[in-house]
């Protein structure tokens, strides 16, 4: 098990009263285990920023109990301070998760030197495989070349989810990173471009409800069959474009889960839901894909 393949950043199911539905989270994780290469808990798709520390820890335990040993489990431990990241990391390690996902602390906007010091402290304290998460549009801070170069000297830094959306930056990374380092697609509507550059990993929110479609696309490209890859991407692209470009990524993932038979509830405020027109359009797009999967 490793960072390669399709990894699903799990949605966090909520009950009608807004509390986490841990039974459903466990069932959802168990249902996806074996269908994808790995699961992530505590990522953006799971609305980690909207959960308390105790809630985040309990989701680690729930997913570890439901899917531990069945697939590769990565814990998102991002927070605004190094101390909080370390607290979450120790809990993830205790729970038995396999690896960590770490972005730059959001809102804080550390300098590159401060970011490097932060990431080294996490590595020193936790000693677990790490996937970096480069998403400056969300965090306010990019993981720059000098930081990445310094981290590559440490064996625990094994992968990076690249979510800048900048194709030129993808080209730069794909042609400069060492072979042992796993570059992962983090901009879903550009997946085919990532795979054309040899990327073997995809952290994909929509795989919460269309896991096989994502696996089939990645596998076709890994085999060098880009004719089939373009065909499969053409089918998925309307879904992925809505997720990435609508400003309602999490709401669409939640509704996708519902259409696929798993009602995971509404996102936590301040996020709202989809209006009737948005629901109708999205249902029309993904229902053929769900039927084909079944």
C-alpha positions in Angstrom: 0.0 0.0 0.0 1.2 3.5 -0.9 0.2 6.9 -2.1 -0.2 5.7 -5.6 -3.6 4.9 -7.1 -7.0 6.6 -6.5 -7.4 7.8 -2.9 -10.8 9.0 -1.7 -10.9 12.0 0.7 -13.9 10.9 2.7 -16.9 13.1 3.1 -18.0 13.5 6.8 -21.7 12.4 7.1 -23.9 14.6 9.3 -27.2 13.8 10.9 -30.2 16.1 10.7 -29.1 17.8 13.9 -25.6 18.5 12.5 -23.8 15.9 14.6 -21.4 13.5 12.9 -23.0 10.2 11.8 -20.1 7.9 12.8 -22.0 4.7 11.9 -22.5 6.0 8.4 -18.9 7.2 8.2 -17.7 3.7 9.1 -20.0 2.1 6.6 -19.0 4.5 3.9 -15.3 3.9 4.5 -15.7 0.1 4.6 -17.7 0.2 1.4 -14.9 2.1 -0.5 -12.0 0.1 1.0 -10.8 -2.3 -1.7 -12.5 -0.3 -4.5 -9.9 2.4 -4.3 -6.2 2.4 -3.3 -6.7 4.5 -0.2 -8.9 6.7 2.0 -8.2 10.0 3.5 -10.0 11.3 6.6 -9.8 14.9 7.8 -9.3 16.5 4.4 -11.0 19.5 2.8 -13.8 17.2 1.4 -14.4 16.1 5.0 -14.8 19.7 6.2 -12.0 19.3 8.7 -12.0 23.1 9.3 -15.6 22.9 10.5 -14.9 20.1 13.1 -13.7 20.4 16.6 -10.5 18.8 17.7 -12.4 16.0 19.5 -14.6 15.5 16.5 -11.6 15.1 14.2 -10.0 12.6 16.5 -13.1 10.5 16.7 -13.3 10.4 12.8 -9.8 9.0 12.9 -10.9 6.3 15.2 -14.1 5.5 13.2 -12.3 5.1 9.9 -9.4 3.2 11.4 -11.8 0.7 13.0 -13.9 0.4 9.8 -11.1 0.2 7.2 -7.8 -0.3 9.0 -5.7 -3.0 7.3 -8.1 -3.1 4.3 -6.7 0.0 2.5 -4.1 2.8 2.9 -5.4 5.3 5.4 -4.2 8.9 5.4 -5.0 11.4 8.1 -5.4 15.1 7.3 -3.9 17.0 10.2 -3.9 20.5 9.0 -4.5 23.4 11.5 -3.4 26.9 12.1 -0.6 26.2 14.6 2.2 23.7 14.8 1.1 22.6 18.2 -2.4 21.7 17.0 -1.0 19.9 14.0 1.2 17.8 16.3 -1.7 17.1 18.6 -3.8 15.8 15.7 -0.8 13.9 14.3 -0.2 12.0 17.6 -3.9 11.1 17.7 -3.8 9.8 14.1 -0.7 7.7 14.9 -2.4 6.3 18.0 -5.5 5.5 16.0 -3.4 3.4 13.6 -3.6 5.4 10.4 -0.9 4.8 7.9 0.1 8.3 6.8 -0.4 12.0 7.1 -1.6 14.7 4.7 -0.2 18.2 5.6 -0.8 21.5 3.9 0.6 25.0 4.8 -1.3 26.3 7.9 -4.3 28.1 6.5 -4.9 31.8 6.9 -1.5 32.2 8.8 0.6 32.7 5.7 4.0 31.7 7.1 7.2 32.6 5.2 8.8 29.8 3.3 11.4 29.5 6.0 8.7 29.3 8.7 6.8 26.7 6.6 9.9 24.6 6.3 10.5 24.7 10.1 6.9 23.8 10.7 7.0 20.7 8.4 10.3 19.5 9.8 8.9 19.7 13.4 6.0 17.6 12.3 8.3 15.0 10.7 10.6 14.9 13.7 7.7 14.4 16.1 5.6 11.9 14.2 7.9 9.9 11.9 5.2 8.8 9.5 4.9 8.8 5.7 3.7 12.3 4.6 1.9 13.6 1.6 2.2 17.3 1.2 -0.8 19.3 0.0 0.0 22.3 -2.2 -3.2 24.3 -2.4 -2.3 28.0 -2.0 -5.8 29.2 -3.1 -7.1 27.7 0.1 -4.2 28.1 2.5 -2.7 31.4 1.2 0.8 29.9 1.1 2.4 27.8 -1.7 4.9 25.1 -1.0 7.8 26.5 -2.9 10.7 24.8 -4.7 13.3 25.5 -1.9 11.0 24.0 0.8 10.2 21.0 -1.4 13.9 20.5 -2.2 14.8 20.5 1.5 12.0 18.1 2.4 13.1 15.6 -0.3 16.1 14.9 1.8 13.8 13.4 4.4 12.5 9.9 3.6 9.1 10.5 5.2 8.1 13.1 2.7 6.9 10.8 0.0 4.3 12.5 -2.0 2.5 15.8 -2.8 -1.0 16.6 -3.8 -0.7 19.4 -6.4 -3.8 21.6 -6.4 -2.6 24.9 -7.9 -4.4 24.4 -11.1 -1.4 25.8 -12.9 -0.4 23.5 -15.8 3.0 25.2 -16.1 3.7 24.3 -12.5 2.6 20.7 -13.2 5.1 20.6 -16.0 7.8 21.9 -13.7 7.1 19.4 -11.0 6.7 16.4 -13.4 10.1 17.1 -14.9 12.1 18.0 -11.8 10.8 15.7 -9.0 12.8 12.5 -8.3 11.2 9.2 -9.4 10.7 8.0 -5.8 8.5 11.0 -5.0 4.8 10.5 -5.8 3.1 13.5 -7.5 -0.7 13.3 -7.0 -3.5 14.9 -9.0 -5.3 17.4 -6.9 -7.1 19.4 -9.6 -9.7 16.9 -10.8 -10.7 18.5 -14.1 -7.0 18.4 -15.1 -6.6 14.7 -14.3 -5.9 13.6 -17.9 -3.1 16.2 -18.2 -1.6 14.9 -14.9 -1.6 11.3 -16.1 -0.1 12.3 -19.5 2.9 13.5 -17.5 3.2 10.2 -15.7 1.4 10.9 -12.5 0.2 7.7 -10.8 -1.9 9.1 -7.9 -5.2 10.9 -7.7 -6.8 12.3 -4.6 -10.3 12.7 -5.9 -13.4 14.0 -4.0 -15.9 12.6 -6.6 -14.6 9.1 -6.0 -16.8 9.2 -2.9 -19.6 8.3 -5.3 -17.9 7.3 -8.5 -15.0 5.2 -7.4 -14.8 2.8 -10.3 -15.0 5.6 -12.9 -11.9 7.2 -11.3 -10.0 3.9 -11.0 -10.8 3.0 -14.6 -9.5 6.3 -15.9 -6.3 6.2 -14.0 -5.6 2.6 -14.9 -6.2 3.2 -18.6 -3.7 6.0 -18.6 -1.2 4.0 -16.5 -1.4 1.3 -19.3 -0.7 4.0 -21.9 -4.2 3.7 -23.4 -4.9 7.4 -23.7 -7.6 6.8 -26.4 -9.6 5.1 -23.7 -8.4 7.7 -21.2 -9.8 10.5 -23.2 -13.1 8.6 -23.7 -13.4 8.1 -19.9 -12.4 11.6 -19.1 -15.0 13.0 -21.5 -17.6 11.1 -19.5 -16.3 12.4 -16.2 -15.4 15.9 -17.2 -18.8 17.6 -16.8 -18.9 16.3 -13.2 -15.4 17.3 -12.4 -15.8 20.8 -13.9 -18.8 21.4 -11.8 -17.0 20.4 -8.7 -13.8 22.4 -9.4 -15.3 25.5 -11.0 -18.7 26.0 -9.3 -17.6 27.2 -5.9 -19.7 24.4 -4.4 -17.3 21.4 -4.4 -18.4 20.0 -1.1 -22.1 20.5 -1.8 -21.8 18.6 -5.1 -19.9 15.7 -3.5 -22.5 15.4 -0.8 -25.3 15.3 -3.4 -23.4 12.9 -5.5 -23.2 10.5 -2.5 -27.0 10.9 -2.1 -27.6 10.0 -5.8 -25.4 7.0 -5.4 -27.4 5.8 -2.5 -25.6 7.2 0.6 -27.3 10.2 2.2 -24.5 12.1 4.0 -26.5 15.2 5.0 -25.9 18.9 4.5 -22.6 20.7 4.8 -22.0 22.7 8.0 -22.7 26.4 7.9 -21.6 28.8 6.5 -21.9 26.4 3.5 -25.4 25.9 2.3 -26.9 23.4 -0.2 -27.7 23.2 -3.9 -30.8 24.8 -5.3 -33.3 22.8 -7.3 -31.8 23.8 -10.6 -28.3 22.8 -9.6 -29.6 19.5 -8.2 -31.5 18.7 -11.4 -28.5 19.5 -13.7 -26.1 17.5 -11.6 -28.4 14.5 -11.3 -28.8 14.4 -15.1 -25.0 14.4 -15.5 -24.1 11.7 -13.1 -27.0 9.3 -13.1 -25.8 7.6 -16.4 -22.3 7.1 -14.7 -23.9 5.6 -11.6 -26.0 3.3 -13.7 -23.0 2.2 -15.7 -21.1 1.5 -12.5 -23.9 -0.8 -11.3 
